Amino acid sequence: MKTAVEVVKEGIEYLAGSGLSEPELNSQWLLASVLGLKRLEIIAGPDLPVEKSRISVYRKLLKQRAGNVPLSYVTGFHDFMGIELEVCPGVFIPRPETEELVEKILQFIGKKSVRILDFGTGSGCIAVALASALFSCKITAVDSSAKALAVAKKNALKHNLSKKMIFLKAGSVKDVPGTFHLIVSNPPYIPVCVIKGLDAEVRAEPRKAIDGGKDGLKWIKRIVMEAPLKLRPAGALFMEIGADQKQKIEPLFSGKPWRKVEFIKDYNNRYRFVKGQVTAVVSE
Ligand SMILES: C[S@@+](CC[C@H](N)C(=O)[O-])C[C@H]1O[C@@H](n2cnc3c(N)ncnc32)[C@H](O)[C@@H]1O
């Protein structure tokens, strides 16, 4: 029987030959997923025996990965803030910046009890991470994609968070019933002309999840316009934005009802998030 280190070596050679970047990491991740282990367990156990049947599954996954199918679609899972989420083609794969967005939101909430709307929930990553970190919250997770909602629901169920969450198919913030202390969103914000030049891997993701229209701001503008209709007094909107969009987004928040508008940098020193609060008194 072959050992893990031998199987990984075969994978590295295959993936490197296909021109994929980070062949070693990918090879280890794929073998880990086939064996139901963590990547570190593969590294720590080079002599682990790998059955022939597992090797043949592994080779199928290698082939998909070499064809630029995103790793998370090949394995069916994605780690978001240490939470294992199911993902599949047709559902956006969470990104590391969005983990930072969740951290900022959690800092803002502190120990308060909150009602949150997650607009464009996708895999449910933001909603699930917030629900698992917050003691008292009710989160309405909205998406216009039935497939995304089904996956988000499964992820909530898997982590035993369904009681804190409501799932709703809707296409705009104003159509969501109720009012919220917080609206959070990682909307589609990539300009159409940029999408064409993206890596094949990103283009393998649902167009609807990334397409921000001509200037990338189509959904951002709508969310900023509609959020005040659904925010409670002193409520806040948190959004992820494109790295070069701050200047164009600033004017959207000018004047009433917005105040305390803040553009927040990510760990790479780029403005990737915006927070705006509505006035504390409705008639202010
Ligand atoms: C960039 S993805 C973000 C997914 C997830 N929140 C995350 O951070 O990984 C944008 C999501 O918005 C959804 N979406 C696009 N247009 C929408 C609309 N008009 N109404 C509701 N959701 C929409 C997409 O289906 C997709 O799941």
The ligand as a MOL file (V3000), in Angstrom:
LIG
                    3D

  0  0  0     0  0            999 V3000
M  V30 BEGIN CTAB
M  V30 COUNTS 27 29 0 0 0
M  V30 BEGIN ATOM
M  V30 1 C -20.1810 38.1870 -3.1130 0
M  V30 2 S -21.4230 37.0110 -2.7870 0 CHG=1
M  V30 3 C -21.3250 36.9750 -1.0070 0
M  V30 4 C -21.7950 35.6900 -0.3880 0
M  V30 5 C -21.4820 35.5870 1.1060 0
M  V30 6 N -22.2060 36.5660 1.8660 0
M  V30 7 C -19.9910 35.7500 1.3390 0
M  V30 8 O -19.5790 36.7660 1.9080 0
M  V30 9 O -19.2360 34.8520 0.9540 0 CHG=-1
M  V30 10 C -22.9150 37.9130 -3.1060 0
M  V30 11 C -24.2040 37.1590 -2.8480 0
M  V30 12 O -25.2910 38.0360 -3.1640 0
M  V30 13 C -26.3040 37.2980 -3.8090 0
M  V30 14 N -27.0940 38.2340 -4.6160 0
M  V30 15 C -26.8020 38.7750 -5.8180 0
M  V30 16 N -27.7780 39.6130 -6.2240 0
M  V30 17 C -28.7130 39.5920 -5.2410 0
M  V30 18 C -29.9710 40.2390 -5.0620 0
M  V30 19 N -30.4650 41.0830 -5.9630 0
M  V30 20 N -30.6740 39.9870 -3.9430 0
M  V30 21 C -30.1930 39.1390 -2.9970 0
M  V30 22 N -29.0140 38.4940 -3.1080 0
M  V30 23 C -28.2830 38.7130 -4.2180 0
M  V30 24 C -25.5750 36.2560 -4.6280 0
M  V30 25 O -26.4140 35.1730 -4.9450 0
M  V30 26 C -24.4170 35.9090 -3.6960 0
M  V30 27 O -24.7600 34.8270 -2.8690 0
M  V30 END ATOM
M  V30 BEGIN BOND
M  V30 1 1 1 2
M  V30 2 1 2 3
M  V30 3 1 2 10
M  V30 4 1 3 4
M  V30 5 1 4 5
M  V30 6 1 5 6
M  V30 7 1 5 7
M  V30 8 2 7 8
M  V30 9 1 7 9
M  V30 10 1 10 11
M  V30 11 1 11 12
M  V30 12 1 11 26
M  V30 13 1 12 13
M  V30 14 1 13 14
M  V30 15 1 13 24
M  V30 16 1 14 15
M  V30 17 1 14 23
M  V30 18 2 15 16
M  V30 19 1 16 17
M  V30 20 1 17 18
M  V30 21 2 17 23
M  V30 22 1 18 19
M  V30 23 2 18 20
M  V30 24 1 20 21
M  V30 25 2 21 22
M  V30 26 1 22 23
M  V30 27 1 24 25
M  V30 28 1 24 26
M  V30 29 1 26 27
M  V30 END BOND
M  V30 END CTAB
M  END
